[in-house]
Amino acid sequence: MLTSHKEVVYILSESREGEIAHKLLADFKGVLVSDFYTAYDSIDCPQQKCLIHLIRDVKNPVARPQGVQQFLNDEILNNPFDEQMKQIVVGFGDLLKPIIETVDRYGLKKYFLKKHLIHIDRFFRILDHTDYQSEIALKCKDRFDKNRDKLFTFLRYDGIPWNNNNAEHAIKAFARLRDVVSGSSTEKGIEEYLTLLSICQTCKYSGVDFLDFLRSGRIDL
């Protein structure tokens, strides 16, 4: 499944092998917004990893920066003496909150977002120069190190989101369809379902009534 701000395409495949993503995105030249599925890492284009997934994968599913503080509180309670883990997560929460406030105020415009780049550099310098000893802090540091070039790409481009919520919403639509089909369809039937679902979700994202579009006879939104 591939999405943009206004388009959704569902593609049937037999597996989630990485080569499928590589074939689909072989000529892609934009910014790829994705979760942390490792198959995307070697695709040759700028990438933005979903920051919600980063937080969720660590522990707690959240959609706003204050959720980082909830994660912080959980980790502090579970590791009350781990000051190093506290330092990392507090630093990340303090970094992310003003960025999202800028997005809320000005939108996804690099002119306004680029001012945060200096704070990101400072965050990673602290990571680089701190001698972490605890296992949980080292694991968290390694996660940031591995993805440091893909966590804040959206600050350098216009219109690039910091999460892949569009894809998450589109997956829910497919999950509902899957429950209805419930294994009773053929491969050809599923492909036809996915074609209709692609049109339906694209209409939804574009603010167009699905039924009206089908009745109009148009073939292009």
C-alpha positions in Angstrom: 0.0 0.0 0.0 1.3 3.5 -1.0 -0.3 6.8 0.1 0.3 10.5 -0.4 -1.7 13.4 1.0 -4.5 12.8 -1.5 -4.0 9.3 -3.1 -4.1 5.7 -1.9 -3.0 2.6 -3.8 -3.4 -0.9 -2.5 -1.3 -3.6 -4.2 -1.8 -7.3 -3.8 1.4 -9.3 -3.1 2.1 -12.8 -1.8 4.5 -11.6 0.9 6.1 -8.6 2.5 9.5 -9.4 1.0 11.8 -6.3 0.7 12.3 -6.7 -3.0 8.6 -5.8 -3.5 9.1 -2.4 -2.0 12.3 -1.9 -4.0 10.5 -2.7 -7.3 7.6 -0.4 -6.4 9.9 2.5 -5.4 12.7 1.9 -7.9 12.1 5.3 -9.7 10.8 7.2 -6.7 12.5 10.6 -6.3 10.5 12.2 -3.5 10.7 11.8 0.3 9.7 8.4 1.6 7.7 8.5 4.8 7.6 5.1 6.4 7.7 3.0 9.6 10.8 1.2 10.7 10.5 -1.8 8.4 14.1 -2.4 7.5 13.5 -3.1 3.8 13.0 0.6 3.2 16.4 1.5 4.6 18.3 0.7 1.4 15.9 2.6 -1.0 17.8 5.4 -2.6 15.8 8.5 -1.7 15.5 10.9 1.2 13.5 9.2 4.0 11.4 10.3 7.0 10.8 7.7 9.7 7.5 8.1 11.5 8.2 9.6 14.8 5.0 8.2 16.3 6.2 4.7 15.4 9.5 5.6 17.0 7.8 6.3 20.3 5.3 3.5 19.9 8.0 0.9 19.1 9.8 1.9 22.3 6.7 1.5 24.5 3.6 3.7 24.3 1.5 4.5 21.2 1.0 8.3 21.1 0.0 10.9 18.6 1.2 14.1 20.2 4.5 15.2 21.8 3.0 15.1 25.3 2.9 11.4 24.8 6.6 11.4 25.0 6.2 12.6 28.6 3.8 9.7 29.3 6.5 7.4 28.0 9.0 9.2 30.2 6.9 8.7 33.2 6.5 5.0 32.5 10.2 4.5 32.0 11.0 6.5 35.2 8.6 4.4 37.2 10.0 1.1 35.7 13.6 2.3 36.1 13.5 4.8 38.9 17.3 5.0 39.3 18.2 5.1 35.5 19.1 8.8 35.2 20.7 8.2 31.8 17.5 6.9 30.2 15.7 9.8 31.7 18.1 12.2 30.2 17.6 10.8 26.7 13.9 10.7 26.7 13.5 14.1 28.4 15.8 15.5 25.8 13.8 14.0 23.0 10.5 15.2 24.4 11.9 18.7 24.8 13.2 18.6 21.2 10.0 17.3 19.7 7.4 19.5 21.4 8.4 22.9 20.0 8.8 21.3 16.5 5.2 20.1 16.5 4.0 23.4 17.9 5.7 25.1 14.8 3.9 22.6 12.6 0.6 23.3 14.3 1.1 27.1 13.8 2.7 27.3 10.4 2.2 24.0 8.7 4.8 21.7 7.1 7.0 24.5 5.7 10.7 24.3 5.8 11.1 28.1 6.1 9.6 27.9 9.6 10.9 24.4 10.5 14.5 24.8 9.7 15.2 26.8 12.8 14.9 23.6 14.8 17.9 22.0 13.0 20.3 23.5 15.5 18.5 22.0 18.4 18.6 18.5 16.7 22.3 18.8 16.2 22.7 19.7 19.9 20.6 16.6 20.9 22.8 14.3 18.9 26.0 15.9 20.1 24.9 15.1 23.7 24.1 11.5 22.7 27.6 11.2 21.1 29.5 12.6 24.0 27.7 10.9 26.9 29.1 7.7 28.2 26.0 5.7 28.8 26.3 2.6 31.0 22.8 1.3 31.5 21.5 -1.3 29.0 18.2 0.5 28.4 19.9 3.8 27.8 22.4 2.2 25.4 19.6 0.5 23.5 17.7 3.8 23.1 20.9 5.6 22.0 21.6 3.0 19.4 18.0 3.4 18.0 18.6 7.1 17.6 22.1 6.7 16.1 20.9 4.2 13.5 18.1 6.5 12.3 19.6 9.9 12.9 19.6 10.9 9.2 15.9 9.8 8.8 14.2 11.2 11.9 14.0 14.9 11.0 14.1 15.0 7.2 10.8 16.7 7.2 12.4 19.9 8.5 14.2 20.3 5.2 11.3 20.0 2.8 7.9 21.5 2.3 4.8 19.4 2.9 6.5 16.3 4.4 4.7 15.0 7.5 6.6 13.8 10.6 4.4 10.7 10.8 2.7 8.2 8.4 -0.8 8.6 9.7 -2.2 8.6 6.2 -0.9 5.1 5.7 -2.2 4.0 9.1 -5.7 5.2 8.3 -5.6 3.5 4.9 -4.5 0.2 6.6 -7.6 0.4 8.9 -9.8 0.7 5.8 -8.2 -2.4 4.3 -8.6 -4.2 7.7 -12.3 -3.6 7.6 -12.5 -4.9 4.0 -10.5 -8.0 5.1 -13.0 -8.7 7.8 -15.8 -8.5 5.3 -14.1 -10.7 2.7 -12.9 -13.1 5.4 -11.1 -15.5 3.1 -14.1 -16.1 0.8 -12.7 -14.4 -2.3 -10.5 -15.4 -5.1 -7.2 -13.7 -5.9 -8.9 -11.9 -8.8 -11.7 -10.9 -6.5 -9.3 -9.4 -4.0 -7.5 -7.5 -6.7 -10.9 -6.0 -7.8 -11.8 -5.2 -4.2 -8.4 -3.4 -3.8 -8.9 -1.4 -6.9 -12.3 -0.2 -5.7 -10.8 0.5 -2.2 -8.0 2.5 -3.8 -10.5 4.7 -5.6 -12.7 4.9 -2.5 -9.9 6.0 -0.2 -8.5 8.4 -2.7 -11.9 10.0 -3.0 -12.0 10.3 0.8 -8.6 11.9 1.0 -9.5 14.3 -1.8 -12.8 15.3 -0.4 -14.8 13.7 -3.2 -17.9 11.6 -2.6 -17.1 8.0 -3.8 -20.6 7.2 -5.1 -20.9 10.5 -6.9 -17.5 9.9 -8.6 -18.5 6.4 -9.7 -21.8 7.7 -11.1 -20.1 10.6 -12.9 -18.3 8.3 -15.4 -15.0 10.1 -14.8 -11.8 8.2 -14.7 -9.5 10.8 -13.2 -10.0 12.6 -9.9 
